[in-house]
Amino acid sequence: MRPWTGSWRWITLVLLAWGTLLFYIGGHLVRDSEHPERSSRELSKILAKLERLKQQNEDLRRMAETLRLPEGQVEGAGAAGKLRSLEEQLIRAKEQINSYRSLPADGPGRNQEELRRKTENGVRELWYFVRSEVKKLTHVETGELQKHIDVLLQDLGHQQRSIMTDLYHLSQADGAGDWREKEAKDLSELVQNRITHLQNPADCSKARKLVCNINKGCGYGCQLHHVVYCFMIAYGTQRTLILESQNWRYATGGWETVFKPVSDTCTDRTGASTGHWSGEANDRDVQVIELPIVDSLHPRPPYLPLAIPEDLAERLQRLHGDPSVWWVSQFVKYLIRPQDWLEKEMRETTAKLGFKHPIIGVHVRRTDKVGTEAAFHPIEEYMLHVEDQFQSLAQRMHVDKKRVYLATDDPSLLQEAKSKYPDYEFISDNSISWSAGLHNRYTENSLRGVILDIHFLSQTNYLVCTFSSQVCRVAYEIMQTLHPDASSYFHSLDDIYYFGGQNAHNQIAIYHHQPRGNEEIPLEPGDVIGVAGNHWDGYSKGINRKSGRTGLYPSYKVKEKIETVKYPTYPEADKLLQKQ
């Protein structure tokens, strides 16, 4: 009998697997083109590392030969030591494989390079065109000036859309789109699993809890964001969220009559000790903490938006154009899982309205917002951006009909839109508009209407609205859960995105700027700018935190300052996810 026959077969299988892994690395590296900026020197380093992998493969072969023991020889300590050494080398090799997977072997793919050059040429030609046409304006007679400007804007719009189309195709080239889909799915599953783990403790009676009352004195969007804020604090402090929603002004039966419960195992707020929020460190020995509204929160913990978890920051910044919105969206996603009746209602309304793609969402908020929190915007202002977006969509997909989902609290707007824009198909439910009026707002019928409006707005290809409205911001947040990166799928007629009660929104200057007028402020690379808003004309407004001056600055001369926080990483939840 040959005692080592089984072991030798095992080693042969390991070597075959090792060869297969090497082949996989080579194929993967050839396909990967996510980092076209890497230099030829870095590529040489990669080839050198692959050469070392080949050497390790030879070492494994030699080690296998030394493990071929003579017939009849019993297993001893020496052989066991060699097996341990073999295992260690295989573990090290696996680690190296994982580190090489993101490195390109021979540079970016052909599609990516062709699209990159096409985009570069498009930008160059756009500049040539603008420079030439602006010079011509000085020679145009006054009577013809407006006509010339209108034609110029049309031509500029076409060139801009052409470049944006090229950039879209560039983002999908050489498997990048597939990678983005998978990474978004993996990240969302990771976070949803962590939230589920936190919300379903093994023993509710011993769990640390954070109590949040939904009945903040405001509308549905505002109340949902209030619960999201509570949830983020609960997640950051590792406390199970207890949502108190009985006698909710929208549904007296509570949150659970509309959406799935936030926990399947722990809804009882009782505990050995209870107290009001006084700071994470001060509350460490208190089992149950009651959280106030964000306006009254003191001291303020670091977990408030726009911060994102430190352990996910690198992946999020690579995947998404606005990581803080993505992070908020994950809590919204967990909270608004519909009950069966609501899910059925969504399906039936989709069929009843004839909701299908391509379609652009328009949300027009009137009534209580106008004159207080927001300015009046006529329907023409919204439709200007709708038409522009349909022209963009037509360059990369078939547009059989220009559909618009119109959500508004003004029942007269639907007929106005239809009469002014007969070439469009407006999809809307006027009964929802009536229920959104001030006298009907806090009813179950109104709640159904606002949920459906938000649902359909989030399902559109693009959103035109005012971010001063919570409804619009919620729809935008949900939209992030439906695409790998929907951060640019909107146009706001007023504010930039914000989360009520957020910490400071900062940007970092990347270019020098010398003011050309009293309204502008100087910038130096590295200056931190507190953002007040974007004027959507190439300029933003903010305060230079170094100089203390407030004013306008070119939006392209800054980048977002991403704030990261040491959130808990929930390793127990991650282990359970890996086993699934």
Secondary structure, DSSP 8 states (H G I E B T S, - for coil): --TTHHHHHHHHHHHHHHHHHHHHHHHHHHH--S-TT--HHHHHHHHHHHHHHHHHHHHHHHHHHHT---TT----HHHHHHHHHHHHHHHHHHHHHHHHTTS-SS-S-HHHHHHHHHHHHHHHHHHHHHHHHHHHHTTS-HHHHHHHHHHHHHHHHHHHHHHHHHHHHHHHGGGHHHHHHHHHHHHHHHHHHHHHHHHS-S-TTTS-EEEEE---SS-HHHHHHHHHHHHHHHHHHT-EEEEE-TT-SS-TT-GGGTB--S-SS------S-EEE---TTTTTT-SEEE---GGG-SS--TTSTT-EETTTHHHHHHH-S-HHHHHHHHHHHHHT-B-HHHHHHHHHHHHHHT--SSEEEEEE--TTTBTTTB----HHHHHHHHHHHHHHHTTTS--SS-EEEEEES-TTHHHHHHHH-TTSEEE--HHHHHHTSTTTSSSHHHHHHHHHHHHHHHHSSEEEE-TTSHHHHHHHHHHHTTSS--TTSEEESS-----TT----EEEE-S-B--SSTTB--B-TT-EEEEEEE-SSSEEEEEETTT--EEEEEGGGEEE---EE-----HHHHHHHHH-
